[in-house]
Amino acid sequence: MPEATITVEHLVKKYGDLTAVDDISFEVQSGEIFAFLGPNGAGKTTTVEILECLRPPTSGEVRVLGQSVTDRKGVEQIKKRVGILPQEFAALDRLTVEENLKLFAAMYDKSASVSQLIDMFGLRDKTKVRFTNLSGGLKQRVGIAASLVNNPDLVFLDEPTTGLDPEIRRATWQIINDLRKRGKTIFLTTHYMDEAQELANRIAIIVKGKIATIGTPEELIAKFGGEKLIVFKNGGDSLFGTLHRFFDNVSNVNGDVTIPYTDVRDLQVALSAMTERGIRAEMEIKTPRLDDVFLKLAGFRITEGGEAR
């Protein structure tokens, strides 16, 4: 079996009396998008900075691309083979897109073609535009392009779509998916549930410095997401009483009547009973999602800004 791209064993990071990362272990396999999902302050960025050789661990073993992050020669090898988009990417405002990318490329002995990166990220018509005059979405494109100037094997994307509007976020998702198709291994930190569910091959949920669980989105939803439900909007007491004759687990919350959905026969029975009684109600099938998993494991949801609530 090939060696994992990232191996973390019993990693701890302390700042005085504060334990930011508390005895976590995981592996990232070559060619996958691995999402580190959690609220602000959960330990995501601290872990990433250790993997990027920017901070030393307090204890534990961390290997990236087969090299230890605490070995000087190993760190040199790691830095040559990784690309990094930090949480708040910044380039030189007065330089153009092309000038900034050439500046980043000049930091490496070997670099990818800046012209090809410009085309890859749809920046050709912005080549001569100064960075300061770009929109937020275009600045993020430049940031991801900059993370690839050394043609890395492993790319760290730390909250790559924070602050972007939904349309630009989805365009950025496509770019990230394309990177995986090109053979890159992606380590993605995010607090967006839909982003992790859409992009990741596997997800680690981190809460208060500890990993709560790791698995594919499908595995996590199946294990922790709860039942698939049929919801009848404003069905009321009449529908509740009718369906209670056929289903053991029926709820009525503020007039919305809910029954479990195990297969299509449940739907057929419910609709037949409603037709017989002449009851009408708007219906939807509610499928568990990753935010249901997170709520089950953490006991809270995450706001748009990444805060626990």
PyMOL commands that set and color helices and strands:
alter all, ss='L'
color gray80, all
select helices_A, chain A and resi 44-51+72-81+97-105+114-120+124-126+131-133+136-146+166-181+193-199+217-224+236-244+264-277+290-298
alter helices_A, ss='H'
color red, helices_A
select strands_A, chain A and resi 6-15+18-28+33-37+59-64+67-68+82-85+154-158+185-190+202-207+210-215+229-233+251-253+256-260+282-286
alter strands_A, ss='S'
color yellow, strands_A
deselect
rebuild
show_as cartoon
